Amino acid sequence: MTGNDQNPGLRKKLRNLFYFVIFILGFLIVLIPFDSFIHDEELLNSVQNIIYNISAAFFTVVLIFSLERFFFVDENEDFRQRMAAKVDSLENNLKNLSRHLSYESPQRPDDPVQLPKVYKYRFKNRRLRQVIGLINADIRKVNIADIWVNSENTNMQMSRFYESTISGIIRFLGAKKNKHNEEIETDNIADELELAMGDASKVAPASILVTGPGEMAQTHNVKLIFHVAAVQGEVGSGYKPIRDLEQCIRKSLDKANDKAYRELQLTSILFPLIGTGTAGGELSPIAKRLIDTVIEYVETHRDNRIKQVYFLTYKDYELFTCQSILQHREQLEYASSETLSH
C-alpha cells in the first residue's frame, strides 16, 4: 500500500486545505486596489484583465475539484490530467503577472536614482542574429547606437534647442557650444539639414534626409542622424502622425544598409516611438506596428547588416507597453538586460 492509501484522513485534510487556500487567494487578488498605484489607464486595464482571468481560473479550479470529490472520480486519470493542465496554466498566469509587477519594473525616468538600462530580445531562429532592444533612459545618456533616427515633420523644421522633444535634444547635443557658458556657436545639424533641403520647403511623408551627428560623434558615439518625415503639420491642429509609419522603419533600415555608408560599418540604430510624442499618436497600437515592422524586416532581409535595433522607451509605461508586445511575439525571446554606462 502507498503512503496515501495508508493515510486517507491526512489526504482529505490536505485537499481541503488546498481548496481553502485557492479560494482565499482568488478572493484577495480581486480586492487589491491596483488603481491606487497604477495611474496609466491603459496599463491599469491590462493588469485588471489579467487579475480577472486569474481569479476566474482560481474559482474554476475550486469548483472542478469540488465536483470531482462529489462524484467520486478521484481515480479518473484523464480528469487528473485536465486538472493538471489547468493548474499549469494558472501558474503561468501568475508568473506573467509577477514579472510585470516585479521589483525590476522601472522607476520614473526623472527619478535621480534611476539607472539607464537596455532590455534585449533575440530571435528564436538562431540564424537571425539581430537583437531588438528597449532603452529605458533619457536619450542624452544613450551612447550605444551608430544611427539616431529623428522623428521630424514633413517640412524638416527641427525643434528649438530647449524644447523637450527628440528633435530639440538632438539639435542641441549636435551643436558646437562655447566651453564656458554652453552658448551655441554653430548649429551643426540644423544647418546641414537646411542645406540638404535646398530650395524645397516640404518632403513626402516617410522621406529620409541624412546628416552628420555634429558634436555627438565625440560625446555619444553617433555616426549618422536619419531625419524621417513622420509627422505632418495642419494649420490650427498641430502635428499628426503620417498614415504609413511602417515606411519610416523600413526606409530607415534600407538607408542604414545602403552601400554608400558601408565604410562606416553601421551595426546599430535607435528609433524613438515614432508618432507618439508631440504628434499625439496612441502608444500601444503604434508601438505594435513599429515593432512588428522590425520583426518582418529582419525575417525578410537576410543581408541586413544592422544587428541591434533599439527603441527609446523613456517613460515607464512606454517600457511596460513595449515589453508586453515583445513578450507576446512568438518569434522572440527575452535575452538579457544591462545598465548603460556614459
N, C-alpha and C positions, 0 to 999 in steps of 0.2 A: 504493500500500500504506500502511496505517496504521502508527503507531509501534509498536503492539502486535504487528502481524504481522511487523515487521522485527526485533523483539527477543523471540522466543519464550522464550529462556533466562531473560531478566530477568522476564518474566511468570510463569514457573514458580517462580522463586525468591521473588517477592513473594507468590505464592499460598501457597507452603509456609510462608513467614514468618507469614502471616495465620493459617494453621491452628495454628501453634505458639503464637502469642500468645493466641489464643482459648482454646486448651486450658489454658495456664498460668493465665490469668485465672480461668477457671472453677474450676480446682483450688484456687487461693489463696483465692478468695472463700469456699469451703466451709470452709477452715481457720481463718477469722477467729473468735476466741473472743468472740463478742458477749456471752455471759453474764458476762464479766468486767467490763463497764462498763454493761450494761443490767440493772437489778435488778428491774424490774417484769415479772412473769411474763407478763401479757397482751401487753405491748409486745414482750417477747423472742420470744414465739411468732409474733407478727405479722411481725417482722423476719426470723426464721428461715424462715418460709414464703416471703417474698419472695426470700430468698437461694437457697433450694432451687429455686424456679421459674426464677430467673435462671441458676443453674448447669445446670439441665436444658436450658434454651434454648441455652447455650453448647455443651454436648456434642451437642445435636441439630444445630446448625449445622455443627459439625465433621464429624459423621457424614454429613450430607446432601451437603456439599461433597466429601467423600471419595468417596461413591458416584457423584457427578457425574463426578469425574475418572476413576473406574474404568470407567464405562460410556461415556465419551467423548460426553457430551451437552452440551458447552460451548456450543454454538450454539443450544440449545433456549430460545427466548425466554420461553415460558410458565414453564419451570423457573426461569429467571433472575428473573422477576417474583415467583414464590413465595418464592425465597430473599431477595429484597429486602424483601418484607413481613415475613419472619421477623427479619431484621436490624433493621428499623424497630421491631418490637415489642420486641426485646431492648434497643434504645437507650432506648425509653420506660420500660421497667422500671428501667434503670439511672438515668435521670433522676429517677424517683419515689423510688428508694432514696436517691439523693444529696440530694434535697430533704428527706426525713425525717431524715437523719443529718447535715445541713449544719451549718455554724457558726452558723446562725441559731436552731438548736434552743435553747429557753430553758434557762437555768441554774435551779437550785433557787431557789424564791421567797425562801428565807431567806438567800440569798447577798447580802451588803451591796452588791455592785456591780450586782445585777440591776435593770434599769430597767423600770418598769411599761409594758407595751405592749398595744396593741389590734390584732388582726388582723381585717380586714374582708373579707366575701364579699358579692357582689352577685348579683342575678338576671340571667340571660342575657336574659330578656324585659325589654327596656328600659322597657316600660310600667309595670313594677313597680319603684318607686324605693326600696324598702326595702333595708336592709343588715342582715346578720347578723354580729355581731362577737364575737370571743373576747377577753376581757380577762385577760391574764396578769399579775396583780398582787394584792397584799394589798388587800382591799376598802377598807381605810382610806385608800388612795391614789386611789380612784376618785372622779371629780368630773364625769362626763360624762353621767349618766343622770338624767332627771327623776323616774323612779319606781324605787324599790328594792323588789324582791319578797323578803319574809322568809318562808322555809320554816318554818312553825310547826306545832305539834301541834294536834289537834282540840280541846284544852282551852284553846288560846290562852294558854298559860303561857310567857312569854318566859324565856330562859336568864338566869342570874345575870350580873352585869356583867363578871366576869373569866373566864368560860368561853370556850374557844376555839371558839365557834360563831358563825354569821352572826347569829343572834338576839341573843346576848350582846353582840356588837360593835355592832350597830345600837342596842341599848338604851343602851349606854354612850355612843356618839357623839351620840345624840339628847338625852341628859340634860344639864340645866344644872349646871355644876360650879363649885366655888369656884376663882377665878382663881389663888389662891396654892398650894393643895395638891391640886387635882383632886378634892376630896371632892364626892360627889354631893349637890346641893341639891334638885333637882326631877327626878323620874323621868318626864320628859315623855311618852315614847312608851308605856311600860308603863302609866302612869296612864290615858292616853287609850284604850288598848286595853281595859283593865279596864272603863272607862266604856261602851265600845261593846258589851261582852259583857252588860252589865246583870246580870240575875239568872241568866242561863244559865251552866252550867258546862261546856258542850260544844257544838260546832257540827258540822255534817255535813262529811264529807270533801270537800275541794276548795272549801269555803266561803272567802270573802274578806272580811276586815274592813279598813277603810281608816283610817289615822291620818295625822296630820301628821308631818313629819320632825324636829320639835324643833329642836335646835341645828344639825342638819345642813343646814338651809336656808341658813345662812350659811357653814358650813365645807365643805360638799360639793355645794352647788347642787342639793340634793334637794328635790322639791316634795311628794311623797306616798310613804308606805310602804304597800304591799299585804301584809297578813299572810294567807298562804294556808295552809289546813289540809292539809298534805301528808303528815304522819305521824300514826300512831295509837299510843298507849301501851298496853302489855299488862303486867299485874302479873307480875313475875318474868322478863319477857322484854325489857323496854325498849321502844324505839320502832321501828316498821317503816313503810316507805312505804305509802301507800294504794294501792289497785289501779289506779285511773284517774288516773295522774299527768298524762296529757294534758289532763285537765279543768283542772288547775291553770294550765296555759299558756293554754288557750282563755278561761277565765273572767278571767284577769288581763288579757288583751288586750281582751276585751269591756269590762271595767271601765275600762280606760285610754281607751277610745273613748266612754265614757258622756257624754251631753250635760251631765251635772252638773259635769263637770270641763273643759268646753270653754274656759272663761275662763282656765284655767291654761296653755293652749297646750302640752299634753304631746306630745312627739315621740319620747321615748326611754324604754326600760325595761331594767332589769338583773335577770336571773334568776340565782340560784345553780343548781348542778346538783342540782335538787330530788330528795331521796330518797337521795342518795349519801353524805351526811355521817354524822352520828351514827346515822341510821336504817340505815346499812349496806347500802344497795342497791348492786347491781353496776353499775359505772360505764358500761361500753360499751353494753349494751342500753338502759339508762335514757337515756343521752345521745342515742342514736339516736331514741328515742321523743320526747324533748323537742324536738330539732332538727327532726324530720320534722313535728311538730305546728305549729311556727312556719312552716315552708315551706307546709304545707297551708293554714294560716290566711291567710297573705299572698296566696296564689293565689286564695282563695275570698272574700276580703273586700276588694274594690277601694276601698271607702270608708275603709279603715283609716288613721287619722291617725298611728299610730306608725311612724316612719321608720327608727329604729335599734333593733334588738333585740339586746341583749348577753347573753352567758353569762359568768359568772365562772369562769375556769379558773386557779385559784390555783396549783396544782401542775403541774410539768412534764408528768407523764403524763396529767393531765386535758386540758391543751392539745393534746398529741400526739393523744390519742384523738379529741377534737372536730375537730381539723384533718383527720384521716383521714376522718371521717364527712362533713364538708363537701366535701372534695375528690372524694368519690365520689357526690355528688348532682348529677345531670345538669342540674338547673335553675340551679345556681350556678356562679360562677367567682371565683377569688381577685381581690380588688380592690387592697388596699394594707395597709400596717401603719404604725403611728405610735407614738411614745413619748408617754405621758401626762405632763402637767405638773400639779403640785399645789402 
